[in-house]
């Protein structure tokens, strides 16, 4: 893929979508953590919650590294995982057409992949 450049306006739009997805996933993680912690009855349970959080910290840190060179792929992944929805993708309308096309095509590939596995 050729180097993708981002205008100042596009950077703001992309950051908003990125922050929206991150906020949603963090809220989900917090709810999951609270449920696991509340259910913990033993020291083994406590350490299992710790291991869960440590694993999720690594995953989240790798996924939500804000790099313009990776944003197109990240937006496709976040849509596939459900952290961005169709309305969020519509909010990306201020991006250049080439970026929007790459995102739409990537989402369509993911959709075909998931439909094939059903």
C-alpha positions in Angstrom: 0.0 0.0 0.0 1.3 3.5 -0.9 2.0 5.9 1.9 -1.2 7.5 3.0 -1.2 11.1 3.9 -3.7 12.7 6.3 -4.9 16.3 6.3 -5.4 18.2 9.5 -9.2 17.8 9.2 -8.8 14.1 8.5 -6.6 13.7 11.5 -9.3 15.2 13.7 -12.0 13.0 12.2 -9.8 9.8 12.5 -9.0 10.7 16.2 -12.6 11.0 17.0 -13.5 7.6 15.6 -10.4 6.1 17.3 -11.4 7.6 20.7 -15.0 6.5 20.3 -14.0 2.8 19.7 -11.4 2.9 22.5 -14.0 4.4 25.0 -16.5 1.7 24.1 -14.0 -1.2 24.4 -12.7 0.2 27.7 -16.2 0.5 29.1 -16.9 -3.1 28.1 -13.6 -4.2 29.7 -14.5 -2.4 32.9 -17.9 -4.1 33.1 -16.2 -7.5 32.4 -13.6 -6.8 35.1 -16.3 -5.8 37.7 -18.2 -9.0 37.0 -15.2 -11.2 37.3 -14.0 -9.4 40.5 -17.4 -9.6 42.1 -17.5 -13.3 41.3 -14.0 -14.0 42.7 -14.3 -16.1 45.8 -10.8 -17.5 46.2 -7.2 -16.3 45.8 -7.0 -18.4 42.6 -10.0 -16.4 41.3 -8.3 -13.2 42.2 -5.2 -14.1 40.3 -7.3 -15.2 37.3 -8.8 -11.7 37.3 -5.3 -10.3 37.4 -4.1 -12.5 34.5 -7.2 -11.5 32.5 -6.5 -7.8 33.0 -2.8 -8.2 32.1 -3.7 -10.0 28.9 -6.3 -7.4 27.9 -3.8 -4.6 28.7 -1.4 -6.1 26.2 -4.1 -6.6 23.6 -5.5 -3.1 24.0 -2.1 -1.5 24.0 -1.2 -3.2 20.7 -4.5 -2.5 19.1 -5.0 1.1 20.1 -1.6 2.5 19.1 -2.6 5.6 17.2 -0.5 5.4 14.0 -1.7 7.0 10.8 -0.1 4.3 8.7 -2.3 1.7 10.4 -5.6 3.6 10.8 -7.4 2.2 7.7 -6.8 -1.4 8.8 -7.6 -0.5 12.4 -11.0 1.0 11.5 -11.8 -2.1 9.5 -10.9 -4.3 12.5 -12.9 -2.1 14.9 -15.9 -2.3 12.7 -15.6 -6.1 12.4 -15.3 -6.4 16.2 -18.3 -4.1 16.7 -16.5 -1.2 18.4 -17.4 1.1 15.5 -20.9 0.9 14.0 -22.4 2.1 10.7 -23.1 5.6 12.2 -19.4 5.9 13.2 -18.3 5.0 9.7 -20.7 7.6 8.4 -18.9 10.1 10.6 -15.7 9.3 8.7 -17.3 11.0 5.6 -14.9 13.9 5.9 -12.0 11.6 4.9 -10.8 11.5 1.3 -12.6 9.1 -1.0 -9.6 6.8 -1.3 -9.5 6.3 2.4 -13.3 5.7 2.6 -13.1 3.2 -0.2 -10.3 1.3 1.5 -12.4 1.2 4.7 -15.6 0.2 2.9 -13.8 -2.5 0.9 -12.1 -3.9 4.0 -15.4 -4.0 5.9 -17.0 -5.8 3.0 -14.2 -8.4 3.0 -14.7 -9.0 6.7 -18.5 -9.3 6.2 -18.0 -11.9 3.4 -15.6 -13.8 5.7 -18.0 -13.9 8.6 -20.9 -14.9 6.3 -18.9 -17.7 4.9 -18.2 -19.1 8.4 -21.9 -19.1 9.4 
